[in-house]
Amino acid sequence: MRNRAKAIARAIDGAWSHQDQADPFSGSSLVPMLIIGLALTFAGMIVAVVLS
């Protein structure tokens, strides 16, 4: 009985860690904000060059 409970706990932990690693953009990750920030920065630089 004890081994079965440990196996179930390991399976649940493995499912959670696999789910977290599968989608790096989920949750409160800073990656999407960094990508959007860089895109807006480059777009602003392109607009500045075109208007100058």
Phi, psi and omega in degrees: 000319181294321179294323179294319178297320178295320179296320178295318179297319178295321180295319179294315179298319179295322179294319180293317181291324178293322180292321179293322181283336185288329184232092182291346182269002182276160176076211184261042181290145179275349184301312180298323179293322178293319179296316179295320178298316178294320179297317179293324178296312180292324177296319177296321179292321178295317178297319180297320179292319180295321182280346182273000000 
